[in-house]
Amino acid sequence: MMFPQSRHTASSQSGQPLKFTTSDSCDRIKDEFQFLQAQYHSLKLECDKLASEKSEMQRHYIMYYEMSYGLNIEMHKQAEIVKRLNGICAQVLPYLSQEHQQQVMGAIERAKQVTPPEMNSIIR
């Protein structure tokens, strides 16, 4: 920390004893206080900025967590639908003619082999 040089410091370098007046001491204390106040203000602004960023990050985290949870639920729901539809197909298949059974089995196999580009076109 640097203090402003008073007029007495120059005289102490020339060999004269160092003398401080009350006014000089008060000026130094005032200068140091103003410096510390400015530093405090700067740190407070930085702290407020970081607190704001933290709350924004927490808000994003909650939003992504809720999205992830919703997608997980939807995935389990879709898996259950697939399982039930597969069961229905397996129950109905024996009642179809041999020709229709082969057509349905082929359609089921094609449905199981859906590709990512097909999924993208379905989603859009």
C-alpha positions as CSV (number, residue, x, y, z in Angstrom):
1,M,0.0,0.0,0.0
2,M,1.4,3.3,-1.0
3,F,1.0,6.5,1.1
4,P,1.3,9.9,-0.5
5,Q,4.6,11.5,0.3
6,S,4.3,14.4,2.7
7,R,6.6,17.4,2.7
8,H,8.4,16.0,5.8
9,T,9.6,12.8,4.1
10,A,11.8,14.9,1.8
11,S,13.4,16.6,4.8
12,S,14.1,13.3,6.5
13,Q,16.1,12.2,3.5
14,S,18.3,15.3,3.8
15,G,19.3,14.2,7.3
16,Q,16.8,16.2,9.4
17,P,14.6,14.3,11.9
18,L,11.2,13.2,10.6
19,K,8.3,15.3,12.0
20,F,4.6,14.5,11.5
21,T,2.0,17.0,12.2
22,T,-1.5,16.1,13.3
23,S,-2.8,17.5,10.0
24,D,-0.4,15.3,8.0
25,S,-1.4,12.2,9.9
26,C,-5.1,13.0,9.4
27,D,-4.5,13.5,5.7
28,R,-2.7,10.1,5.4
29,I,-5.5,8.4,7.4
30,K,-8.1,10.1,5.2
31,D,-6.2,9.0,2.0
32,E,-5.8,5.5,3.2
33,F,-9.5,5.4,4.2
34,Q,-10.6,6.6,0.8
35,F,-8.4,4.0,-0.9
36,L,-9.8,1.3,1.3
37,Q,-13.3,2.5,0.6
38,A,-12.8,2.5,-3.1
39,Q,-11.3,-1.0,-2.9
40,Y,-14.3,-2.1,-0.8
41,H,-16.7,-0.7,-3.3
42,S,-14.9,-2.4,-6.2
43,L,-15.0,-5.8,-4.3
44,K,-18.6,-5.3,-3.4
45,L,-19.5,-4.8,-7.1
46,E,-17.5,-7.9,-8.0
47,C,-19.3,-9.9,-5.3
48,D,-22.7,-8.7,-6.4
49,K,-21.9,-9.6,-10.0
50,L,-20.7,-13.1,-9.0
51,A,-23.9,-13.5,-6.8
52,S,-26.0,-12.6,-9.8
53,E,-24.1,-15.0,-12.1
54,K,-24.5,-17.7,-9.4
55,S,-28.3,-17.3,-9.2
56,E,-28.5,-17.3,-13.0
57,M,-26.4,-20.6,-13.1
58,Q,-28.7,-22.1,-10.5
59,R,-31.8,-21.1,-12.5
60,H,-30.3,-22.7,-15.6
61,Y,-29.4,-25.9,-13.6
62,I,-33.0,-26.2,-12.4
63,M,-34.4,-25.6,-15.9
64,Y,-32.1,-28.3,-17.4
65,Y,-32.8,-30.7,-14.5
66,E,-36.6,-30.3,-15.1
67,M,-36.1,-30.8,-18.8
68,S,-34.0,-33.9,-18.2
69,Y,-36.5,-35.3,-15.7
70,G,-39.4,-34.7,-18.2
71,L,-37.4,-36.4,-21.0
72,N,-36.6,-39.4,-18.8
73,I,-40.3,-39.8,-17.9
74,E,-41.3,-39.5,-21.6
75,M,-38.7,-42.1,-22.5
76,H,-40.1,-44.5,-20.0
77,K,-43.6,-43.8,-21.1
78,Q,-42.7,-44.5,-24.8
79,A,-40.9,-47.7,-23.8
80,E,-44.0,-48.9,-22.0
81,I,-46.1,-48.1,-25.0
82,V,-43.7,-50.0,-27.2
83,K,-43.9,-53.0,-24.9
84,R,-47.7,-53.0,-24.8
85,L,-48.0,-52.6,-28.6
86,N,-45.5,-55.4,-29.1
87,G,-47.6,-57.6,-26.8
88,I,-50.8,-56.8,-28.8
89,C,-49.0,-57.6,-32.1
90,A,-47.8,-60.9,-30.7
91,Q,-51.4,-61.8,-29.5
92,V,-53.0,-60.8,-32.9
93,L,-50.3,-62.3,-35.2
94,P,-51.5,-65.9,-34.9
95,Y,-55.0,-65.0,-36.1
96,L,-53.7,-63.6,-39.4
97,S,-53.2,-65.6,-42.5
98,Q,-49.6,-66.8,-43.2
99,E,-49.2,-64.1,-45.9
100,H,-50.4,-61.3,-43.6
101,Q,-48.2,-62.7,-40.7
102,Q,-45.1,-62.3,-42.9
103,Q,-46.1,-58.7,-43.9
104,V,-46.7,-57.7,-40.3
105,M,-43.4,-59.4,-39.2
106,G,-41.6,-57.5,-41.9
107,A,-43.2,-54.2,-40.9
108,I,-42.3,-54.8,-37.2
109,E,-38.7,-55.5,-38.1
110,R,-38.5,-52.3,-40.3
111,A,-40.0,-50.4,-37.4
112,K,-37.3,-51.7,-35.0
113,Q,-34.5,-50.6,-37.4
114,V,-35.4,-46.9,-37.5
115,T,-32.3,-44.7,-38.4
116,P,-31.4,-41.3,-36.8
117,P,-32.1,-39.4,-40.1
118,E,-35.6,-41.0,-40.1
119,M,-36.1,-40.0,-36.5
120,N,-35.1,-36.4,-37.3
121,S,-37.6,-36.3,-40.2
122,I,-40.3,-37.7,-38.0
123,I,-39.6,-35.2,-35.2
124,R,-39.7,-32.3,-37.7
